[in-house]
Amino acid sequence: MIQLIVTFFQHYFTAPLIIFILSLFPLLELRGGLIAASLLGVPWQQAAVLTVIANMIPIPFIILLVERVLDHCALKGPFQFLAKKMIKKGRAQGTALLKKYPHSVRLGLFLFVAIPLPGTGAWTGAMIAAFLGLPPKKALLPIAFGVISACFIMLGLAYALPTVFGLK
């Protein structure tokens, strides 16, 4: 799938811009950007910087936007009852977790973002942080370190592994 996207974008954009754009997308994020960078032959150092920056740009906005959307849904609309219930339960559990295990919640968020599997990543981590009521200032650092850790793992998978097995 990444190769198909890269082939399409190659006709319109430069390699660094393709990597940057792919790293902004919620499902592809840094993982897709680094695989694309490897396919495009971009040096790993440049790819790492581009993907981490692109992956982190939307995170503060996501945390703030998800909070506002949840609050808005609780006030208006057909899902008002469900939204109120979700917010009340999520924030109550988030507050309880933060009081009981202040560092463990941030560690859990870091680990969730750091493991480069489908469904994990900075976007999902930001949504979880917002849902639990974790303040943006407390959520950004674990997410950023998680993105950097995921970058190292993906660099190994996208750059080193193909070289070791003679695929490049």
ROPAVO-165826 format. One record per residue: x negated, y, z negated of N, C-alpha, C, CB in turn; residue in one letter. Coordinates in steps of 0.05 Angstrom, whole numbers, plus 5000, padded with zeros to 4 digits. Each point is the difference from the previous one (the first is absolute). Glycine has a CB too. Example, Ala and Ser with C-alpha at 12.3 -4.5 7.8 and 13.67 -1.06 7.14 Angstrom:
BEGIN
473648864844501850245000498250245000503849774975A
496950445039498450244999501550224986497649875043S
END
This chain:
BEGIN
498449765000501650245000498350255000503649754976M
494350255007498250244999498750045027499249924951I
500049865062498750035026501950125021497149604989Q
505450335010502050115018500350304996502449555001L
497850534974500250284993497550165009503049884961I
494750005033497550135008499850035030497749814959V
503049995056499950015029501850225010499049515002T
503450514987501950215008498850284994503949684992F
495250364984499050264992497450085014502249934956F
496249885053497450065012500350185025498349564983Q
504050425030500450175024500650294993501849595023H
498950464952500850274993498350144979504549855011Y
494150004972498550124978497249894998504350064976F
494050085010497349914995500149794978498050455013T
499949394984499949794980500350104971497049755031A
501650474961500550094973502850094994495350155000P
506049975020502850094997501949764998498950425025L
500649374990501649764998499849884972499349915050I
498350074940499549894973501450174979495649825015I
504250444988501350184981503049975000496250335006F
505049675018502949975003501049734989499850305041I
498849494966500849734990499949994969498449795043L
499650344946499749994970502250174986495149945007S
506350235008502150154988502649844998497950425018L
502549385000502449855002500449834975499749995049F
502849994940500549864975499349705001503550334992P
497149535029499549715001497149935007504749945012L
494150225004497249945009498050114980501550015047L
498850244946498350134980497049965007503649954965E
494850035014497149975003499349735013499450284959L
502249515035499449745012500050015030502049784960R
500250335051500250025029498050195012504849904995G
494650314991498050195010497249885002502750364980G
496649485001497349885000499849785021499550114952L
502649745052500049795021499850145027502849694971I
498750525033499950165025497250115004504950114996A
493949994983497350125002498049785009501150344964A
499249435024498249785008500449925029500149834953S
502450165056500649945028499050215019504049754985L
496050505006499150235017497050044999504450214992L
494249644990497150034998499150254985499749755042G
502050354941499350244984498249914977504450245013V
493449914982498349934977501649984974496150225023P
503149584960501649954976500050244981498949535005W
498950634994500050234982502150215008495049924992Q
505150135034501950205010502949894996496650175034Q
503849574971502649884997500950014971499149705039A
499150254942500750004972501050284991496649634992A
501950575016500750274992502750085012495150134997V
505349825029502550075013502449864988497450085042L
502349664954502349854990500850084971498749635031T
499350414952500650074972501350274999496149734984V
502950475031501250265000502850005011495550205005I
504949665018502649995012502049854982497850015046A
501349784941501849854983500850164975497949585017N
500450594974500650154975501650265005495849814981M
504150305043501450255005502950004993496850075037I
504849734970502950024994500749924971500749905048P
497549994937500749884974501350204980496349685007I
502550564989501350194981502850075009495550184988P
504949855039502650075010502049784997497850305033F
501349454970501749774996501049984971497649765037I
500650284945500749984971502150224994495449824988I
504250425021501950224995502649965015496150304992L
503749615033502449965016501849774990497450185039L
501449604953501549774990501550094975496749675020V
502050474962501350104976502450175007495649994976E
504150195043502250185007502249855014496750385004R
502749435013502049855014501649834980497149985041V
501549894940501449854980501950184983496149684998L
502850554994501650194984502550095016495850154975D
503849915051502250095017502149785003496850305025H
502349464979501949775004501649964974496949795033C
501950274944501549964975502150214997495949814980A
503950425034501950214997502249995021496450284981L
503049635043501950005022499849755017499750505001K
502449455014499949795019501349744991495950205017G
504349615002501449754995498449824981502150045045P
495450004952498349834983499550124973497949815041F
503750384951499650154976499849824975502450395021Q
499449434977500049824976497549825000505150005000F
494349885023497749835002497450164995502549715033L
497350524979497650174996499650084971500550175047A
501749914940499850074971499049774984503750335006K
497449434999499349764985497049935005504849835003K
494450185022497249945007498150204987501549805043M
499150464958498350204989499849974970501350315037I
501049654950500149984971498349764991504650214999K
495849565014498649764992497050025007504249735007K
495250365017497250035009498450194983501549895045G
499750344950498550204984499849924971501550355032R
500649524958499949914972497849794996504950094995A
495049725024497949804999497350125004503249655016Q
496650545003497550145005499050154976501350035048G
500550114939499350154976499149814977503250365013T
498249424984499349804980497349885006504849904992A
494750035033497449895007497850204996502249715034L
498250544973498050214996499350044971501650225042L
500549774941499550044971498549764988504150284997K
496849485011498949754989497249945012504749834992K
495050205034497549935014499250235018501249504998Y
497950724992499550235017497949955022501150284961P
496849565033497949955019500749775018496750194968H
504849625022500749765016501850075023499649734959S
502250465039501750085022498450115023503850094968V
494350085025498250115021498249795011500250454977R
498949365007498349785009501649835019497350014958L
505249935035501849845017500550145027502149814959G
498350455040500350155024497549995018503350314976L
494449725012497549985014499749735014497950324967F
502649475018499749725010502049955023498449854955L
504050255042502149975020499150135026503549994965F
495550255034499150145024497449885011502250424982V
496149495001497349905008500149745016498250234960A
503849615035500249745014501350045027500349754956I
498150225065501150065027501749785012496050285007P
506449704983502049805010502350155011498549654967L
503150235051502450145010501950064977499549765044P
501550484956501850094979498750144977502949635013G
494550354985498550144980498650245013499449584971T
499750605014498650235012500850264986499749765043G
499250454968500450274988502950095001495350115012A
506049845011502850095002501849864980499350095049W
500549654949501649854981499250064972500549635033T
497050404962499050084973501250274992495849745007G
504350455011501150264995503049994993496550215030A
504949624985502849974995500549874973500949965049M
497549844944500249874974499450204977498749565021I
499350604983499350204980502350204996495149965012A
506150135010502250184998502449874987498450245041A
502249524966502249854989499749964970500749775044F
496950174947499549964971499850274985497749575011L
502350655004499850264987497250084992504549934983G
493549945029497250064994499450275013498749514999L
500350684985499550275011497949995023501150204955P
499249965065498250005023497050024992503650205027P
495849964953497350034991498849744989500950484989K
500849364998499149744990500049785021501750144955K
499849905066500349795020497950035022504849984991A
494350265015498250055023497349874997502450425007L
496449594970497449884996499949705004499050374969L
502849485018500049715004500649935029501549934953P
500350225060500649945028497550065017504950114993I
493850115002497650075016497849794997501150494994A
498449424981498049794996500949745012498550234958F
504049725042501149755013499650015030503349964964G
497150275048499650045029497049965006503950315003V
494449804981497149975005499149714997499350474983I
501849394997499449714996501049845023500250064951S
502349995058501149865023498350065025504650034980A
494350205022498350075022497549825001501650484998C
497249484979497649834999500749715008498150294964F
504249615026500849735007500649985030502049944954I
499450255056500750005029497550045018504650164988M
493550005002497550035016498749735003499450474983L
500649374995498849745002501549825019498550054953G
504249965046501649835018499950095029502949914961L
497150355043500250105028497350035014504150244986A
493849814998497350045012498149774995500850494994Y
498949434981498049804993500849725008498650294962A
503849635033500949735006499849935030503150044961L
497850135057499649945029497149975008504350245009P
494049924979497149995006498849734990499750504997T
501149424979499049754988500849765017500250214954V
502249795056501049785015499550035030503549934966F
495050275042499250045028502350085018496549674992G
505550464997502350095016499550285013503049734970L
494850405022499450265011497549995016502250224963K
END
